[in-house]
Structures are given as C-alpha cells and as structure tokens.
Amino acid sequence: MKMLSLALVPLLFASPALHAADDPATGPYAARIARVLKATPLIDGHNDWPEALAEKAKDARWTMDLRRLDPATYHTDVERLRAGRVGGQFWSVWVSADLPPVQQVKDTLDAIGMVHSLAARYPQDFRLVRTAAEMRAAHKAGRIGSLMGVEGGGQIDGSLAVLRAYHQLGAAYLTLTHSRTIGWADSATDNPQHDGLTPFGEAVVHELNRLGMLVDLSHVSEATMLDALRVTKAPVIFSHSNARAFCDTPRNVSDAVLKQVAANGGVVMVNFAAQYVSEARRVWGADRSAEIARNNAPPFGGLYIGDPEGAARALAAWEAAHPKPQATISQVADHVEHIVKVAGIDHVGIGSDFDGVGDLPEGLGGVQTYPALLAELMRRGWSDADIAKLAGENILRVMAAAEKTAAAMKDEPEGSAMPPADPA
C-alpha cells in the first residue's frame, strides 16, 4: 500500500472535539509543542498495543503492516505514533491474571518477543532502550525509545529468577499486581488477603531496586502502595493511574499517597481510560453491571433468567434511558493539575493505557492526540518547562534515579527469597 505523507496524518485523525483553530497541529500552540518535544521526548508510561495485536490479529501480527491500522480497531500504529510526536513508550507486556502462573510466564515471553519484533521490523521508527541516557539518544536520532513493563506480579510465578530473566530481555518495570490479589500482594480490584505486601513481596521490591527496574504501583491496593513506598530505595511510578479525589476508584491514587509519592521522588502517569477519568462514567458502569445481573444471573437469578434475548432487550432499554456519560480531555487535564497541586510538578507524567481500554475521553482517541492534551494545559497557562516535565523529564529523572540505586546495590547478591508454599 502506498505510504501516506505523515504531514497529513494529524488532519485525517484529528479529534472531532477540537475546532480547526484549536488543533495543536495547526493552532496557536503548535510551535511551542514542537519546540518542547524536540528537546524532550514525550514518553507514555503504558500502552497495551502488543496485547491488542495478539488478541485481534493473532499470528498475523508478526508479519502484518503495522504502519497504518484501522482507528476503529486499534488506538496505535506507527504513523499515528509519529503524528502524536511520541518519543518514548513503555509497552505493556500484559497477560491475563486469571491464567495459570506458568502460562502467564509463557505468554509474557511471547509479548516481549512482539516488542523486540517491532524494533527489528521498523528500525527507522523504534529502538529498544534500557536507560534514561539511551532514551534521550534514541529521541535525538529520531527513534521512539521502547521499553517494556510487565503488568502483573503473577507473571513472575513467584520466582525472582523469572523476574531477572525479564529484566535481561529488556523489561523496565514490574506492576506488582494486576486485577487479582496474588500470593504476595493485594490488588486494588480484588479482596485483600495480606494487608499490602508479604515479606516475599517486600523482597520483590528490593530485587527490583537491585536490578534498576521500576516499581509500578498502578493496580495495587492502597495498603500495597504504602508498603512499597516504605520499602523501596528508589522512586516508584504509577504507570497509568489518576487522582482519586476526582474519580473515586481504588485504581486511582489518594491525596495521602500522592504526598508520599512526592516524598519518595516518584511519578504518577495519568491514565486516559474513561472509567478512571470521570466519576459519572465510573458510577454509570457500576449501575450497568448491576442491571445486567438484575436481568440475567444464571443459574438462579435475574428477571429474564433463561431468556437472554429478553435480557438484552431490557439492557438496551436501560441504556437508552441512562446514556453513558462522556469523559473529556478537560477532565484528564483536571487530574493532571490535581496531582501537581498535591504532589508537585515534578511528580506527574502521561500513561495513556491506549489499546488496553474501551472508552476514551473526547479528544483523546488515539496516540496521535497527545499534543491535544499539551495544548489544553497550555491554554490553562502552563509554561514550556512544566510541559516538558509532564511529557518526559519527570519519568527520565525517575529512571536515572533507579539506575543510580541499582549502581549503589551492585555488590549485593541476587535475591533468593521464595514465597510460602501453597497449602496442600
């Protein structure tokens, strides 16, 4: 297929929420955005494109043309990354927390292979990096510096050796849990079992520090957040989380934790998922789930039990009477500014969750739209220096600090802790 000029991509994919005069590709903030992002790479803390390709394209993902994909199917492709001026990306190598642990390890290795494949197939666009200096060098060379985040502690199968293997393959962070509580850490979205981290969980944090990998606290319970902040020797990240003050889900970060993140030197990278941006959208989603259960909850519950078509009609009627609230780019900017208000300008970043979520805010429909968020903040009076911190300088500082911590721990032996054996 003939390649389309990248100069046209921002126009073709421009959000309908933006008026032409406000389009950051051509509007009054274009020169400022270009200047900032020439000097500082725009680094996203979390994008699920590898998993989306595995789910939707299956084996074709290894050979298909990834330069331009259907925006109705994917939030990400190479051309739109370029249009969005992306300079660095932490690619999530997520696998389902419901899989058996050994299968999680196998599928994680597959996802890591996909990220390596991106760099091998598109060397003019992607470069695998490990350090803050390598990220800056890739950006200077016109490449998207690519790192990986292992999105769930279950993916190490209780083994620090597996964690070390991921690190050797280029993994830059470990999210301590995903959606499920695991044997050594409580998740934000599951019943707690440990009141945070177990001793083995603390050993995982220590090993992450020793390796120079980032400790990622998105998805974990507040008790786990606090335990990790107590134990870690390096700054932490929240690779894709928002301010709980504006959307009251445990997936977001309370003001009390934000203050501790500031003291730790870490960074909270703001998520674009609508249900974590908009409180109205979060409540609507909970109400919809309750309506589904009310209509049809086999084997014994529901007004339309045994009648799935009737249940579907009832849900459609409910949705017509209760329109889904729309999250907005302005609300995302509100989360950014609240984190700055509580933790400070040095402790905020961007972690979109593109290709890992369904609903996105109006104006942030794909990787081409990052400049729209920067323009919204410029409208609110943000300086170029502060935009640069949000875009990439803060996470680069955290990466460098983690590297310094690892250097100070270089003489420590490899971690050998093991989780308690499962009861027979």
Disulfide bonds with the S-S distance in Angstrom:
none
